[in-house]
């Protein structure tokens, strides 16, 4: 993890609001725009997210350690004491299992999050000429999308009630930019139903990222293999090695 000492208190508090989902809409819009245009800042945000997650995990471990220290060392002789001791052992074993499985999940998730942050950049979008009035609503949403206002873009595209592959593709990428991988998967899966869709390779790349974000590695690998993108091949290599 990179050194983050150059982050001011104000910036750190802003990042915490972003991670906790408590940012106001205008601040979130500006924050997402900076994430999109400043790779170093994006890395700092992900590093701080991982750091905060690690602090929470360590806090749980320390609480369990304190609990263990309170166990009486003297040998309990009465039947009722033996029952309590056996009951405690049952919970102690459960706690150890939780820590073991949880620790594996925690470090595995950290790896996946780092890879996701390394490779995810929203699609740059389509030119917003809006020369065709019948497509005005689509390109109006595209303007929001390219400005990083993914929520507004999603609202406008969803209002079209379109089954168009391109609409579904950009809806999927917009949801993924907002870290809503479940919704992203739904729309991106729809976009690749037609094998002739011109953005199929890109859609499979973002599907791979969405499944990676969701910790479904086999599905991520499946879609990354279907993409011809250079980034897909690089990410696939890291997942398989």
N, C-alpha and C positions, 0 to 999 in steps of 0.2 A: 504494500500500500504506500502511495506517495505521501510525503510530508505535507500536512495541511495547515501548518502554522501561519501561512500567509493569508489565511482567510480571516476576515474581521468578524467581530462578534455579531454585527448586523447581518453579514452574509450567512453566518452559521445559523442564526435564528430564522432567516428566510428559507434556508435549505431544510431546516427541521419542520417548518410549516408546510413545505412542499411534500416532504416525506410523510407527514402526518395527515395530509389532505385537508389542511385548514386554511389554505391560501384563498384570498378573494379573487374573483374572476379576472380583474384587470391585472393584478400582480401575477397570477398564474399565466396569463397570456404572454406577458413580458418575460417571465421565467422560462417558459417553453421555447420562446424565440431565442433566448440566450443559449439554452441547451442545444438547440439546433445549429447555431452558428459558432459555438465556442467549444470545440472538442475537449480542451483542457478543463474547462469548467464542468463539462459533462462528466469527466472522469472524477473530478473532485466530489461531485454530488454522489456518485455511485460509491466512492470510497467512504464517504461519511455515512451513507445508508448502511453499508456493511459494518462499519465501526459501531453504529448505534445498535444494530442487530446483535453484534457480539457482546456489547455491554449488557443487553437484556438476558442473553444466554448465561453470561458469567454471574449475573445477579441471582438467577435461579440456582446455579450450582452452589453459590455461597450460602443460600438459604438452606439447601439440603445438607451442606457440610455442618452448619450450625445445629441442624436437627439431629445429625448423627452424634455430635459431641454431647448432646443432652441425654444420651442413652446411659442408664446407670450401669456401672462396671461390676457391681457386686452380683454374685450368683443368686438368683431367685429360687427359693425352695418350695414355696407353697404351690399347690395346683393352680390356683387362680393366677399367680404370677407367671407360671409356665405358659398358661394360655395366652396371657398378654405378650409374653416374649415371642411365642410362635406367631401371634398376630402381627407383631412388629416386624419379624423377619419376613413375613409375607409382603408387607408394604415396602420394606427395605429392598427386597429383590425387585419389586415393581419399579421403585425409584431408580435403581441401577439400570434396569432395562430402558426406562424412559431416557436417562442420560445417554446411554450408549446409542440407541436408535436416533434420539434427538440430535446428538452430536454428529452422527454420520449425515443426517438430513441437513443440518446446519452448514457443514463444510461443503456438502455437495451442492446445496442451493447457492452458497457463496460463489462457487466456481461457475455455475450456470448464469448467475446474475452478472458476473464479470464478463463472461463471453457475450452475453446479450448486450451489455452496455458497449462492448468493444465493436460489435458489428451492426448494431441497429442505428440507422439513419433514415428518416422518413423519405419516401420517394419524392423527388423534387417537384412532381406535379406536371400538369400539361399547360401549354401556352394559353393564356386567358384572353383570346382575341374577341370572343363573344360576338363574332360576326353573324352567326346564325341565331335569330331571335328565338327560335324554338328550343335552343339549348341554353338560353340565358340563365335559367335557374341552376343548371349544372355548373356553368362557368362562374356564376356568382359565388357558389359554394367553394369553387376551386380557388378563388381569390382569398377567401378566409383560410382555406387549407394552407396555401403558400405563405400566409402571414403567421402561421402557427396557431390560429384560432380553430383548433380541431373540433371543439364542441359545437360551434356555429356551423361549421362545414357538415358535421354529422346531422344536425337538425335539418339543414336544407336538403341534403341528399336523401335522407330518410323520408322527407315530405314528398319526394317525387314518386315514392312507391314503385320504384323501377326494379326490373329484374336484369337490367343491363350489367354485363360482366365488369365493365369499367367502373360503374358506380359502386358495385359490390367490392371491387378491389380497393378503391380509395376509401370506402367506408371501413374496410378491414384495417388498412394502414393507419387511418385516423384513430381508430380505437386502440391500436397497438401503441401509437404515439402517446396515448393517454394511459398506457399500462393496463388497459382492459383487454387482456389477452383472450378471455373467453369469448367476448363479442367479436374480437378480431378473427378468431378461428372460424366462427360461423360465417362471416361475410367472405373471407378469403376462400373457404372451402366452396362456397357458391360460385365464386368467380372462376374457378378452374374446372367447372363441370363441362364447359365447352372446350374441347382440345384445340380448337382454332383460335382461341382467345390470344391476342397478340402479346399480352403481359403475363402469360402463364408461367414463364421462368421466374419473373419477379414475384409473382404471387406465391409460388412454391418456396422461394427464399424467405419471404415474410411469414409464411406458415411455419417454416422451420424455426424461425425466431420465436414465434408465438408459442409453439409447443415447447421450445427450450425454456421460455419464461414460465411456462406452466409445469416445468420439470417432467415433461413426458419425452424423454430422450429418444426412444425408439421412433416415435412419430416425427420428431424433429429430423432425425437422420433420414427417414423415409422421404420427406419432402425436399430436404436439401439435396438428395441424390437426383431428384427430378429437375433441379434447376441448373441452368448452364452459367449462372452468374459466377464471376471470379470470387466474389465474397462467399458464396455458397460453398465453393470447393475448399476455400481456406478454413471456413468454420467447420466443415465436415471433417477436414483433416485433424483439427484440434479435438473434436469430439471422439474420433476413432483412435487417437493416439494417447 
